[in-house]
Amino acid sequence: MRTALVIGTGLIGTSAALALTQRGVTVHLSDHDPEQARTAAALGAGTDEAPGGPVDLAIVAAPPALVADVLADAMDRGLARGYIDVASVKGGPRRELEARGLDLSAYIGTHPMSGREKSGPLAATGDLFEGRPWVLTPTRDTDTEVLNLALELISHCRAVPVVMDADAHDRAVALVSHMPHLVSSMVAARLEHAEEAAVRLCGQGIRDVTRIAASDPRMWIDILSANPGPVADLLTDVAADLEETVRALRALQSSDEDKRRDGGTGIASVLRRGNAGQVRVPGKHGSAPRAYETVVVLIDDQPGQLARIFADAGLAGVNIEDVRIEHATGQQAGLVQLMVEPKAAAVLTAALKDRGWAIRQ
């Protein structure tokens, strides 16, 4: 691939463009808002000048509701040898294109499973997709050359290709992305009118649960409007679980010992099922989840503290597998949770203590 056209310079489109330009591909940028395309170009994602002829690959990064229109227009104008979209829903756009009678041999639907709570070109990074799954939904009509172009794009973005049926993909993302986003939003909504004294007690748990609720509502309306059925089916199941959990909690309030016992059994069942589901979430780079030990370090909220910790861990020969930060309420301090291999925990703890760090046991 030598040339590409990115149509839609939001977070995903600009991030893909950045990855391609970093690997020597000439990228042209287009957007319904020319200012947004100019911003992406200024970030080094390519040029906002139109290509002089057909490019190798056109990447449509438009909302799901607009994908079919944008793709059809690009195909009618002969803008590229191959066409892909990166929308988070695949079945609907494909069926719309089929209904228009277009030749879809030059098209393949794709979906990079990566993103951020922020949107727009200023939130884009060239490594956004690194190590993340990138779904491909080819059909029997998909031309091999187009599939290879899509695979080359994924390779340039350092993502991991995953081939799926379009409708199976839509059911899967409803489970692992769309439904969780709504649940996160519903939990966060409980905080909107909560007493300030209660909100000030927020810790890492509520931050973890509500983090994705900070995303742009307009973008999520577009996504959910394109995949409402599978999401509604899953929320129906969640609602049933909620009803059972409420009944179990009410039973725990009872003065009847048998009812309290039944209530405890019901709550234990929910928690155990949660444990069983959580361990199925893939670990780093899509591998099987691994058990890490956590070394907790107390730090001041000052510049350079994290850099010093990582440097000291490196001097000790310990790789930090993951990190979380919990800020202390009302204090200019925080707790850094360093996840490491179990055999490295004692080594890291001793090394950090020797270098003056305060370790929480």
KEKE-3310 file (N, C-alpha, C; in steps of 0.2 Angstrom, whole numbers, plus 5000, padded with zeros to 4 digits):
npx = (5004:5003:4997:4983:4966:4958:4942:4934:4939:4940:4943:4946:4948:4959:4968:4971:4976:4988:4995:4998:5005:5016:5022:5026:5016:5007:4995:4979:4967:4950:4935:4918:4918:4929:4938:4941:4948:4959:4965:4968:4978:4988:4992:5000:4995:4993:4989:4977:4974:4966:4967:4976:4972:4965:4967:4976:4969:4953:4948:4934:4928:4916:4901:4890:4877:4879:4888:4885:4880:4892:4901:4895:4895:4909:4913:4906:4912:4925:4936:4946:4956:4952:4940:4936:4927:4926:4917:4908:4897:4892:4883:4872:4876:4882:4871:4863:4872:4871:4858:4857:4862:4876:4892:4901:4913:4925:4925:4927:4920:4926:4932:4940:4944:4946:4948:4944:4938:4938:4935:4937:4950:4961:4962:4968:4980:4995:4997:4985:4979:4987:4991:4978:4962:4957:4943:4938:4926:4924:4915:4910:4911:4921:4935:4952:4963:4958:4956:4969:4974:4967:4972:4985:4984:4980:4991:5001:4995:4998:4989:4978:4972:4956:4944:4927:4909:4898:4885:4887:4898:4891:4883:4892:4899:4889:4888:4901:4904:4893:4882:4889:4892:4880:4876:4886:4884:4871:4874:4883:4874:4867:4874:4872:4863:4867:4871:4884:4892:4892:4897:4910:4916:4920:4929:4942:4935:4922:4926:4932:4920:4912:4920:4919:4907:4910:4910:4906:4889:4882:4889:4887:4874:4872:4879:4872:4859:4862:4863:4852:4844:4851:4858:4847:4841:4852:4851:4839:4841:4850:4842:4833:4842:4845:4832:4832:4842:4838:4827:4834:4842:4832:4827:4837:4835:4825:4817:4815:4824:4826:4823:4833:4844:4841:4842:4856:4861:4857:4864:4877:4877:4876:4888:4897:4895:4899:4912:4916:4913:4922:4935:4936:4939:4951:4969:4984:4988:4978:4980:4978:4971:4981:4987:4992:5003:5001:5010:5009:5012:5014:5013:5018:5008:5016:5026:5035:5035:5029:5038:5050:5047:5045:5057:5065:5060:5064:5078:5079:5076:5063:5048:5034:5018:5005:4997:4989:4981:4976:4969:4970:4957:4954:4968:4985:4990:4993:4989:4999:4996:5005:5006:5013:5023:5021:5033:5041:5037:5041:5055:5053:5047:5056:5067:5061:5058:5071:5075:5068:5054:5037:5029:5013:5006)
npy = (4994:5010:5022:5031:5035:5043:5045:5055:5061:5059:5052:5038:5038:5047:5042:5030:5036:5042:5031:5025:5035:5036:5025:5027:5028:5037:5048:5054:5066:5068:5076:5080:5091:5103:5110:5101:5091:5098:5100:5087:5085:5094:5088:5079:5068:5067:5074:5087:5089:5084:5068:5065:5055:5038:5030:5018:5012:5016:5022:5022:5032:5035:5038:5024:5026:5033:5027:5018:5028:5036:5027:5022:5034:5036:5024:5026:5037:5032:5032:5024:5008:4999:4997:5000:5001:5007:5006:5003:4994:4981:4973:4980:4991:4984:4977:4988:4992:4981:4982:4993:4988:4988:4983:4973:4968:4975:4979:4978:4975:4982:4982:4991:4986:4996:5012:5028:5038:5051:5061:5065:5073:5078:5069:5058:5045:5037:5025:5019:5007:4997:4980:4977:4969:4968:4968:4959:4957:4948:4943:4930:4936:4945:4953:4946:4954:4966:4961:4958:4971:4977:4969:4973:4986:4984:4978:4988:4996:4989:4980:4966:4954:4948:4937:4937:4933:4946:4948:4940:4947:4959:4955:4951:4963:4970:4963:4965:4978:4988:4985:4985:4999:5006:5001:5006:5020:5021:5018:5029:5039:5038:5046:5059:5068:5065:5067:5079:5075:5061:5059:5063:5053:5044:5031:5021:5010:5015:5024:5015:5008:5018:5025:5024:5030:5043:5046:5053:5057:5059:5052:5039:5037:5036:5024:5015:5016:5009:4996:4991:4979:4967:4973:4977:4964:4959:4968:4965:4952:4957:4965:4955:4948:4959:4960:4948:4950:4961:4955:4946:4954:4961:4950:4948:4958:4953:4947:4934:4919:4909:4916:4925:4917:4912:4924:4927:4916:4919:4932:4927:4919:4928:4935:4925:4921:4932:4932:4921:4925:4936:4931:4927:4937:4943:4944:4954:4959:4951:4938:4924:4927:4933:4930:4943:4950:4964:4979:4992:5009:5024:5040:5057:5071:5076:5083:5071:5060:5047:5044:5042:5031:5021:5021:5017:5004:4998:4999:4989:4978:4974:4971:4981:4976:4981:4996:5006:5021:5028:5042:5051:5056:5073:5076:5080:5068:5051:5033:5022:5008:4995:4982:4966:4952:4937:4932:4943:4952:4953:4957:4969:4977:4977:4984:4996:5001:5002:5013:5024:5024:5024:5010:5002:4990)
npz = (5000:4995:4995:5003:5007:5019:5025:5035:5049:5063:5080:5077:5063:5061:5070:5063:5051:5056:5060:5048:5040:5048:5044:5031:5021:5009:5014:5012:5018:5022:5026:5032:5039:5035:5043:5053:5046:5042:5055:5058:5048:5052:5063:5058:5052:5038:5022:5018:5005:4990:4983:4967:4959:4959:4975:4984:4995:5002:5017:5027:5039:5046:5055:5060:5054:5043:5035:5024:5014:5013:5008:4996:4989:4988:4980:4969:4963:4961:4969:4975:4974:4983:4997:5014:5029:5046:5055:5071:5069:5059:5051:5047:5038:5028:5023:5018:5008:4999:4996:4988:4976:4973:4968:4978:4978:4980:4993:5010:5026:5042:5059:5071:5087:5098:5107:5114:5128:5124:5109:5092:5081:5089:5100:5094:5092:5086:5090:5094:5091:5094:5097:5099:5095:5078:5069:5054:5041:5029:5014:5003:4991:4992:4986:4984:4984:4990:5003:5006:5006:5017:5027:5027:5031:5044:5049:5048:5058:5069:5074:5078:5067:5066:5060:5056:5055:5049:5056:5068:5073:5077:5087:5096:5099:5105:5117:5123:5122:5119:5127:5140:5140:5141:5154:5162:5160:5166:5180:5182:5181:5193:5201:5198:5205:5217:5235:5239:5249:5248:5235:5237:5242:5233:5226:5218:5213:5209:5200:5190:5186:5180:5171:5156:5154:5151:5138:5122:5120:5108:5098:5104:5103:5089:5087:5095:5089:5077:5081:5089:5093:5097:5109:5117:5119:5128:5138:5143:5149:5159:5166:5172:5180:5189:5195:5202:5211:5218:5225:5233:5241:5248:5255:5264:5273:5280:5295:5296:5297:5288:5276:5276:5274:5261:5254:5256:5249:5236:5233:5234:5223:5212:5214:5212:5199:5193:5196:5188:5175:5174:5174:5162:5153:5142:5144:5144:5128:5122:5127:5138:5154:5167:5184:5194:5206:5218:5221:5232:5232:5240:5235:5232:5225:5214:5200:5190:5199:5195:5185:5191:5199:5190:5184:5195:5197:5185:5187:5196:5189:5186:5178:5175:5174:5174:5179:5191:5197:5212:5219:5234:5244:5246:5248:5243:5237:5233:5229:5221:5211:5207:5196:5195:5191:5201:5207:5206:5215:5229:5226:5220:5230:5240:5233:5231:5243:5248:5240:5246:5245:5251:5256:5255:5264)
capx = (5000:5007:4992:4977:4962:4954:4936:4931:4945:4939:4948:4948:4951:4965:4973:4974:4980:4994:4999:5000:5010:5022:5025:5028:5011:5004:4988:4975:4962:4944:4930:4913:4921:4936:4943:4943:4953:4965:4968:4972:4984:4992:4995:5005:4991:4993:4987:4970:4973:4963:4972:4976:4969:4963:4972:4976:4964:4949:4945:4928:4928:4910:4896:4887:4871:4881:4893:4883:4880:4899:4905:4892:4898:4916:4913:4903:4917:4931:4941:4951:4955:4949:4936:4934:4924:4929:4911:4907:4892:4894:4878:4867:4879:4883:4864:4862:4875:4868:4851:4859:4865:4883:4897:4905:4920:4931:4924:4926:4919:4931:4930:4946:4942:4950:4945:4945:4932:4938:4934:4940:4957:4966:4962:4970:4987:4997:4997:4979:4977:4993:4990:4971:4959:4954:4939:4937:4920:4924:4910:4912:4912:4927:4941:4958:4967:4955:4957:4976:4975:4965:4977:4991:4982:4980:4998:5004:4993:5001:4983:4978:4966:4951:4939:4921:4903:4896:4880:4890:4902:4887:4880:4898:4901:4883:4890:4907:4905:4888:4878:4892:4893:4874:4876:4891:4880:4866:4877:4885:4868:4865:4878:4871:4860:4869:4874:4891:4896:4893:4901:4917:4919:4921:4936:4944:4929:4916:4929:4932:4914:4909:4925:4917:4901:4912:4911:4902:4883:4880:4893:4884:4867:4873:4881:4866:4854:4863:4863:4848:4841:4856:4859:4840:4841:4856:4849:4833:4844:4853:4836:4831:4847:4844:4826:4833:4847:4834:4824:4839:4844:4826:4827:4842:4832:4819:4818:4815:4831:4826:4823:4839:4848:4840:4845:4863:4863:4856:4869:4883:4877:4878:4895:4901:4894:4903:4919:4917:4914:4928:4941:4936:4941:4958:4974:4988:4989:4973:4982:4974:4972:4986:4987:4998:5003:5001:5014:5006:5016:5011:5017:5015:5005:5021:5028:5040:5034:5028:5044:5055:5045:5046:5065:5068:5058:5068:5084:5078:5075:5056:5044:5028:5013:5000:4997:4983:4982:4970:4970:4968:4952:4956:4975:4989:4994:4989:4992:5000:4996:5010:5005:5020:5023:5021:5040:5045:5034:5046:5061:5051:5045:5063:5070:5058:5059:5078:5076:5064:5047:5033:5025:5008:5006)
capy = (5000:5017:5028:5029:5041:5043:5049:5055:5062:5059:5048:5032:5039:5051:5037:5026:5040:5043:5025:5024:5040:5034:5019:5029:5028:5044:5048:5060:5067:5071:5076:5084:5098:5104:5112:5095:5088:5102:5099:5081:5086:5098:5083:5074:5062:5067:5080:5088:5090:5078:5064:5066:5049:5033:5028:5010:5010:5021:5020:5026:5032:5039:5035:5018:5028:5037:5023:5016:5034:5038:5021:5022:5040:5035:5019:5029:5042:5028:5035:5019:5001:4995:5001:4997:5005:5005:5007:4998:4989:4978:4969:4985:4994:4979:4976:4994:4993:4976:4984:4998:4985:4990:4978:4974:4964:4979:4982:4974:4979:4980:4986:4990:4986:5001:5018:5032:5042:5057:5060:5070:5071:5079:5063:5052:5043:5032:5018:5017:5000:4992:4974:4976:4965:4972:4963:4959:4953:4947:4938:4926:4941:4950:4952:4944:4960:4970:4958:4959:4978:4978:4966:4977:4992:4981:4977:4995:4999:4984:4977:4959:4953:4943:4936:4935:4935:4952:4948:4938:4953:4964:4952:4951:4970:4971:4960:4967:4985:4992:4985:4988:5006:5008:5000:5011:5026:5020:5018:5035:5043:5039:5051:5066:5072:5062:5072:5080:5071:5055:5059:5064:5046:5040:5028:5018:5006:5018:5026:5010:5006:5024:5028:5024:5034:5050:5046:5058:5054:5059:5046:5033:5037:5033:5017:5010:5016:5004:4989:4991:4973:4963:4977:4976:4957:4958:4972:4961:4947:4960:4967:4949:4947:4964:4959:4943:4953:4965:4951:4943:4959:4962:4944:4949:4962:4949:4944:4926:4916:4905:4921:4928:4912:4912:4930:4926:4912:4923:4936:4924:4916:4933:4937:4919:4921:4938:4930:4916:4929:4941:4928:4925:4943:4942:4948:4958:4957:4946:4932:4921:4932:4930:4933:4947:4953:4971:4982:4998:5014:5030:5045:5064:5073:5081:5081:5066:5054:5041:5042:5040:5024:5016:5021:5013:4997:4996:4997:4983:4973:4972:4974:4983:4973:4986:5001:5010:5026:5030:5048:5051:5061:5079:5076:5080:5062:5045:5027:5019:5001:4992:4975:4963:4944:4936:4931:4949:4957:4954:4960:4976:4980:4978:4989:5003:5003:5005:5020:5028:5024:5022:5004:5000:4982)
capz = (5000:4995:4996:5006:5008:5026:5025:5042:5053:5070:5083:5073:5056:5062:5072:5057:5047:5059:5060:5041:5038:5051:5040:5024:5016:5008:5016:5010:5023:5020:5031:5030:5042:5032:5048:5056:5042:5043:5061:5057:5044:5056:5068:5055:5049:5031:5019:5017:4998:4987:4979:4960:4956:4964:4980:4985:5000:5005:5024:5029:5047:5047:5060:5056:5050:5037:5032:5017:5010:5011:5004:4990:4985:4986:4975:4962:4961:4959:4973:4977:4972:4988:5002:5020:5034:5053:5060:5076:5068:5052:5047:5044:5033:5022:5019:5014:5002:4995:4993:4982:4970:4972:4967:4984:4978:4982:4999:5016:5033:5047:5065:5076:5094:5102:5107:5120:5130:5120:5102:5088:5079:5094:5104:5091:5093:5081:5093:5097:5089:5095:5101:5099:5089:5072:5065:5047:5040:5022:5011:4997:4985:4994:4982:4988:4984:4995:5009:5008:5008:5024:5032:5027:5035:5051:5051:5049:5064:5074:5078:5078:5063:5068:5055:5059:5051:5051:5062:5074:5076:5080:5093:5101:5102:5110:5124:5126:5122:5119:5133:5146:5140:5144:5161:5165:5160:5171:5186:5183:5182:5200:5204:5195:5210:5224:5239:5238:5254:5246:5229:5239:5245:5227:5225:5212:5211:5205:5194:5185:5183:5177:5166:5149:5154:5150:5131:5118:5119:5101:5095:5106:5100:5082:5088:5097:5084:5072:5084:5095:5095:5102:5115:5121:5122:5133:5144:5146:5154:5165:5171:5176:5186:5194:5199:5207:5216:5223:5229:5237:5246:5252:5259:5269:5278:5284:5302:5295:5296:5281:5270:5275:5271:5254:5251:5255:5243:5230:5232:5233:5216:5208:5214:5209:5192:5191:5196:5183:5169:5174:5173:5154:5150:5140:5148:5140:5121:5120:5129:5143:5159:5172:5190:5196:5213:5217:5226:5232:5234:5242:5231:5233:5219:5211:5194:5190:5204:5192:5181:5196:5201:5184:5183:5200:5195:5179:5190:5200:5184:5187:5172:5177:5169:5173:5184:5193:5202:5216:5222:5241:5244:5250:5250:5237:5237:5230:5229:5214:5212:5202:5195:5193:5191:5208:5209:5206:5220:5234:5224:5219:5236:5244:5230:5231:5250:5248:5237:5250:5244:5256:5253:5259:5264)
cpx = (5004:5003:4986:4973:4957:4948:4933:4937:4944:4944:4950:4951:4958:4970:4976:4978:4987:4999:5002:5005:5017:5026:5026:5022:5008:4997:4984:4969:4956:4939:4924:4914:4928:4941:4945:4949:4960:4969:4971:4978:4990:4996:5000:5001:4991:4992:4980:4969:4970:4968:4971:4973:4967:4968:4971:4970:4960:4947:4940:4927:4922:4905:4892:4881:4873:4886:4891:4883:4887:4902:4902:4895:4905:4917:4911:4908:4924:4937:4947:4950:4952:4945:4935:4931:4927:4923:4911:4901:4893:4888:4874:4870:4880:4876:4862:4865:4873:4862:4852:4861:4872:4887:4902:4911:4926:4930:4924:4925:4924:4929:4936:4943:4946:4947:4947:4939:4932:4937:4937:4947:4962:4966:4966:4978:4988:4997:4991:4977:4982:4991:4982:4968:4956:4950:4938:4931:4919:4918:4913:4914:4918:4933:4948:4962:4965:4957:4964:4978:4973:4970:4984:4990:4983:4987:5002:5002:4995:4995:4983:4972:4962:4945:4933:4915:4901:4890:4883:4895:4897:4884:4886:4899:4895:4885:4896:4908:4899:4883:4882:4892:4886:4874:4880:4887:4875:4868:4880:4879:4865:4869:4876:4868:4861:4871:4881:4895:4897:4898:4909:4920:4921:4928:4937:4938:4924:4920:4930:4926:4911:4914:4922:4911:4903:4912:4905:4895:4881:4883:4889:4877:4867:4875:4875:4860:4855:4863:4858:4845:4845:4857:4853:4840:4845:4854:4843:4836:4847:4847:4833:4836:4846:4838:4828:4838:4843:4830:4828:4841:4838:4825:4832:4840:4827:4822:4818:4822:4831:4827:4830:4845:4848:4843:4852:4865:4862:4861:4875:4883:4879:4885:4899:4901:4898:4910:4921:4917:4920:4934:4942:4939:4949:4963:4977:4988:4984:4975:4978:4976:4977:4985:4993:4998:5004:5005:5011:5011:5013:5016:5013:5013:5010:5023:5034:5040:5034:5035:5049:5053:5047:5054:5068:5066:5062:5075:5084:5077:5068:5052:5037:5023:5007:5000:4990:4985:4976:4972:4967:4963:4954:4963:4979:4993:4990:4993:4993:5001:5000:5009:5011:5019:5024:5028:5043:5042:5038:5052:5059:5050:5052:5067:5067:5059:5067:5079:5071:5057:5043:5028:5019:5007:4998)
cpy = (5006:5023:5026:5036:5039:5048:5049:5055:5063:5055:5042:5033:5042:5046:5032:5029:5041:5037:5024:5029:5039:5029:5021:5029:5036:5044:5055:5060:5070:5071:5081:5091:5099:5106:5106:5091:5092:5101:5092:5081:5090:5094:5079:5068:5062:5073:5081:5089:5083:5074:5065:5060:5044:5031:5020:5008:5016:5019:5025:5026:5037:5035:5029:5021:5031:5032:5021:5022:5036:5033:5022:5028:5039:5030:5022:5034:5038:5030:5030:5012:4997:4999:4997:5003:5003:5006:5001:4993:4987:4976:4974:4988:4990:4978:4982:4994:4987:4979:4990:4995:4986:4983:4978:4970:4968:4982:4976:4978:4977:4984:4985:4991:4990:5008:5022:5035:5048:5056:5065:5069:5073:5074:5057:5051:5037:5025:5016:5010:4995:4986:4973:4972:4970:4967:4964:4954:4952:4943:4934:4930:4945:4948:4951:4950:4965:4968:4959:4967:4980:4975:4970:4983:4990:4980:4983:4998:4994:4981:4970:4957:4947:4943:4934:4937:4942:4952:4945:4943:4957:4961:4952:4958:4972:4969:4963:4974:4989:4992:4987:4996:5009:5007:5005:5018:5026:5021:5026:5040:5044:5044:5058:5070:5069:5068:5073:5076:5064:5054:5060:5058:5042:5038:5025:5013:5009:5022:5021:5008:5012:5027:5029:5028:5041:5051:5051:5054:5054:5053:5039:5032:5034:5026:5012:5010:5011:4997:4988:4984:4969:4966:4976:4969:4956:4962:4968:4956:4951:4963:4961:4948:4953:4963:4953:4945:4957:4961:4948:4948:4961:4956:4945:4954:4959:4947:4936:4923:4913:4910:4924:4924:4912:4918:4930:4922:4915:4928:4933:4921:4922:4935:4931:4919:4927:4936:4926:4920:4933:4937:4926:4931:4942:4946:4952:4955:4951:4939:4930:4926:4929:4934:4937:4949:4961:4974:4990:5003:5021:5036:5052:5066:5078:5078:5076:5060:5048:5039:5040:5032:5019:5016:5016:5005:4994:4994:4991:4977:4970:4975:4975:4981:4978:4991:5005:5015:5028:5036:5048:5057:5067:5080:5076:5074:5056:5039:5024:5011:4998:4984:4971:4955:4943:4935:4938:4954:4959:4958:4968:4980:4982:4984:4996:5006:5006:5012:5025:5029:5021:5016:5003:4993:4980)
cpz = (5000:4996:4999:5007:5014:5025:5032:5047:5061:5074:5080:5067:5057:5065:5067:5053:5050:5059:5052:5039:5042:5048:5033:5019:5016:5009:5015:5015:5020:5025:5029:5033:5040:5038:5052:5052:5042:5049:5061:5053:5048:5061:5065:5052:5042:5028:5018:5010:4995:4983:4971:4956:4961:4968:4980:4989:5002:5012:5026:5036:5048:5052:5056:5052:5043:5032:5025:5012:5008:5007:4997:4986:4983:4980:4968:4959:4959:4963:4975:4974:4977:4993:5008:5024:5041:5058:5065:5075:5060:5048:5043:5038:5027:5019:5016:5008:4997:4992:4988:4976:4969:4972:4973:4984:4980:4989:5004:5022:5038:5053:5070:5083:5099:5101:5113:5122:5126:5113:5098:5086:5085:5099:5101:5092:5088:5083:5096:5096:5091:5099:5102:5094:5084:5068:5058:5046:5032:5020:5006:4991:4986:4989:4986:4989:4989:5002:5011:5010:5015:5029:5032:5032:5043:5054:5052:5056:5070:5078:5076:5074:5066:5063:5058:5054:5054:5057:5068:5077:5080:5087:5098:5104:5106:5117:5127:5126:5123:5125:5139:5146:5143:5152:5165:5166:5166:5178:5187:5184:5189:5204:5203:5201:5217:5228:5239:5243:5252:5240:5231:5241:5239:5227:5219:5209:5207:5199:5188:5182:5179:5171:5159:5148:5152:5142:5128:5117:5112:5097:5097:5104:5093:5082:5090:5093:5078:5075:5090:5098:5099:5109:5120:5123:5128:5139:5147:5151:5160:5169:5175:5181:5191:5198:5204:5212:5221:5227:5235:5243:5250:5257:5265:5274:5282:5291:5302:5293:5289:5275:5270:5272:5264:5251:5251:5250:5237:5228:5230:5226:5211:5208:5211:5202:5189:5191:5190:5176:5168:5172:5165:5150:5148:5144:5142:5133:5119:5123:5135:5149:5164:5178:5192:5203:5213:5223:5226:5235:5235:5239:5233:5226:5216:5204:5195:5195:5200:5188:5185:5198:5196:5183:5189:5199:5190:5182:5193:5195:5184:5181:5176:5172:5168:5179:5185:5198:5206:5220:5229:5241:5249:5252:5243:5237:5234:5231:5222:5215:5206:5202:5192:5194:5199:5211:5210:5212:5226:5232:5223:5225:5240:5240:5231:5239:5251:5245:5240:5249:5250:5253:5258:5258:5264)
residu = (MET:ARG:THR:ALA:LEU:VAL:ILE:GLY:THR:GLY:LEU:ILE:GLY:THR:SER:ALA:ALA:LEU:ALA:LEU:THR:GLN:ARG:GLY:VAL:THR:VAL:HIS:LEU:SER:ASP:HIS:ASP:PRO:GLU:GLN:ALA:ARG:THR:ALA:ALA:ALA:LEU:GLY:ALA:GLY:THR:ASP:GLU:ALA:PRO:GLY:GLY:PRO:VAL:ASP:LEU:ALA:ILE:VAL:ALA:ALA:PRO:PRO:ALA:LEU:VAL:ALA:ASP:VAL:LEU:ALA:ASP:ALA:MET:ASP:ARG:GLY:LEU:ALA:ARG:GLY:TYR:ILE:ASP:VAL:ALA:SER:VAL:LYS:GLY:GLY:PRO:ARG:ARG:GLU:LEU:GLU:ALA:ARG:GLY:LEU:ASP:LEU:SER:ALA:TYR:ILE:GLY:THR:HIS:PRO:MET:SER:GLY:ARG:GLU:LYS:SER:GLY:PRO:LEU:ALA:ALA:THR:GLY:ASP:LEU:PHE:GLU:GLY:ARG:PRO:TRP:VAL:LEU:THR:PRO:THR:ARG:ASP:THR:ASP:THR:GLU:VAL:LEU:ASN:LEU:ALA:LEU:GLU:LEU:ILE:SER:HIS:CYS:ARG:ALA:VAL:PRO:VAL:VAL:MET:ASP:ALA:ASP:ALA:HIS:ASP:ARG:ALA:VAL:ALA:LEU:VAL:SER:HIS:MET:PRO:HIS:LEU:VAL:SER:SER:MET:VAL:ALA:ALA:ARG:LEU:GLU:HIS:ALA:GLU:GLU:ALA:ALA:VAL:ARG:LEU:CYS:GLY:GLN:GLY:ILE:ARG:ASP:VAL:THR:ARG:ILE:ALA:ALA:SER:ASP:PRO:ARG:MET:TRP:ILE:ASP:ILE:LEU:SER:ALA:ASN:PRO:GLY:PRO:VAL:ALA:ASP:LEU:LEU:THR:ASP:VAL:ALA:ALA:ASP:LEU:GLU:GLU:THR:VAL:ARG:ALA:LEU:ARG:ALA:LEU:GLN:SER:SER:ASP:GLU:ASP:LYS:ARG:ARG:ASP:GLY:GLY:THR:GLY:ILE:ALA:SER:VAL:LEU:ARG:ARG:GLY:ASN:ALA:GLY:GLN:VAL:ARG:VAL:PRO:GLY:LYS:HIS:GLY:SER:ALA:PRO:ARG:ALA:TYR:GLU:THR:VAL:VAL:VAL:LEU:ILE:ASP:ASP:GLN:PRO:GLY:GLN:LEU:ALA:ARG:ILE:PHE:ALA:ASP:ALA:GLY:LEU:ALA:GLY:VAL:ASN:ILE:GLU:ASP:VAL:ARG:ILE:GLU:HIS:ALA:THR:GLY:GLN:GLN:ALA:GLY:LEU:VAL:GLN:LEU:MET:VAL:GLU:PRO:LYS:ALA:ALA:ALA:VAL:LEU:THR:ALA:ALA:LEU:LYS:ASP:ARG:GLY:TRP:ALA:ILE:ARG:GLN)
# end
